Amino acid sequence: LQCVADMNLSDSYGRVGVPKQLVIKRDASSIPEAVNKAGLRLPLVAKPLVADGSAKSHELSLAYDQHALLKLEPPLVLQEFVNHGGVLFKVYIVG
């Protein structure tokens, strides 16, 4: 997603939003502090770091409070939840 954010598409192609995100590779006990340091706001969507097509790679969790952050199992990506009204376009960058 950082590649999309760096492109500044919203300047010429309409509104393009990229949620803030944070990669957590290990140490679940450090998640609340890392979230605060990164400036992410709850609720957060927790996604597996590995996207290999397995059932596990499609499991998502929502963390509504600091207590829920402690229950997450790294490695994972945390993204700010964005209410998109059920309309979503995904952008993939290849190459």
Contacts in CASP RR format, 6 or more apart in sequence:
PFRMAT RR
TARGET T0000
AUTHOR 0000-0000-0000
METHOD contacts of the structure
MODEL  1
LQCVADMNLSDSYGRVGVPKQLVIKRDASSIPEAVNKAGLRLPLVAKPLV
ADGSAKSHELSLAYDQHALLKLEPPLVLQEFVNHGGVLFKVYIVG
1 18 0 8 1.000
1 19 0 8 1.000
1 21 0 8 1.000
2 18 0 8 1.000
3 93 0 8 1.000
4 16 0 8 1.000
4 18 0 8 1.000
4 91 0 8 1.000
4 93 0 8 1.000
5 17 0 8 1.000
5 18 0 8 1.000
9 16 0 8 1.000
10 16 0 8 1.000
10 17 0 8 1.000
16 91 0 8 1.000
17 82 0 8 1.000
19 79 0 8 1.000
19 80 0 8 1.000
19 81 0 8 1.000
19 82 0 8 1.000
20 38 0 8 1.000
20 39 0 8 1.000
20 40 0 8 1.000
20 79 0 8 1.000
20 80 0 8 1.000
21 40 0 8 1.000
21 77 0 8 1.000
21 78 0 8 1.000
21 79 0 8 1.000
21 80 0 8 1.000
22 34 0 8 1.000
22 35 0 8 1.000
22 38 0 8 1.000
22 40 0 8 1.000
22 77 0 8 1.000
22 78 0 8 1.000
22 79 0 8 1.000
23 49 0 8 1.000
23 75 0 8 1.000
23 76 0 8 1.000
23 77 0 8 1.000
23 78 0 8 1.000
24 30 0 8 1.000
24 31 0 8 1.000
24 34 0 8 1.000
24 72 0 8 1.000
24 74 0 8 1.000
24 75 0 8 1.000
24 76 0 8 1.000
24 77 0 8 1.000
24 78 0 8 1.000
25 49 0 8 1.000
25 74 0 8 1.000
25 75 0 8 1.000
26 74 0 8 1.000
26 75 0 8 1.000
27 74 0 8 1.000
28 70 0 8 1.000
28 72 0 8 1.000
28 73 0 8 1.000
28 74 0 8 1.000
29 70 0 8 1.000
31 69 0 8 1.000
31 70 0 8 1.000
31 72 0 8 1.000
31 74 0 8 1.000
31 78 0 8 1.000
32 66 0 8 1.000
32 69 0 8 1.000
32 70 0 8 1.000
35 42 0 8 1.000
35 44 0 8 1.000
35 69 0 8 1.000
35 78 0 8 1.000
40 78 0 8 1.000
40 80 0 8 1.000
41 80 0 8 1.000
42 63 0 8 1.000
42 64 0 8 1.000
42 65 0 8 1.000
42 66 0 8 1.000
43 62 0 8 1.000
43 63 0 8 1.000
43 64 0 8 1.000
43 80 0 8 1.000
43 81 0 8 1.000
44 62 0 8 1.000
44 63 0 8 1.000
44 69 0 8 1.000
44 78 0 8 1.000
44 79 0 8 1.000
44 80 0 8 1.000
44 81 0 8 1.000
45 60 0 8 1.000
45 61 0 8 1.000
45 62 0 8 1.000
45 63 0 8 1.000
45 78 0 8 1.000
45 79 0 8 1.000
45 80 0 8 1.000
45 81 0 8 1.000
46 60 0 8 1.000
46 61 0 8 1.000
46 62 0 8 1.000
46 63 0 8 1.000
46 72 0 8 1.000
46 76 0 8 1.000
46 77 0 8 1.000
46 78 0 8 1.000
47 60 0 8 1.000
47 76 0 8 1.000
47 77 0 8 1.000
47 78 0 8 1.000
47 79 0 8 1.000
48 56 0 8 1.000
48 57 0 8 1.000
48 58 0 8 1.000
48 59 0 8 1.000
48 75 0 8 1.000
48 76 0 8 1.000
48 77 0 8 1.000
49 74 0 8 1.000
49 75 0 8 1.000
49 76 0 8 1.000
49 77 0 8 1.000
50 56 0 8 1.000
50 57 0 8 1.000
50 75 0 8 1.000
51 57 0 8 1.000
61 68 0 8 1.000
61 72 0 8 1.000
62 68 0 8 1.000
62 81 0 8 1.000
63 69 0 8 1.000
63 71 0 8 1.000
63 72 0 8 1.000
63 78 0 8 1.000
72 78 0 8 1.000
END
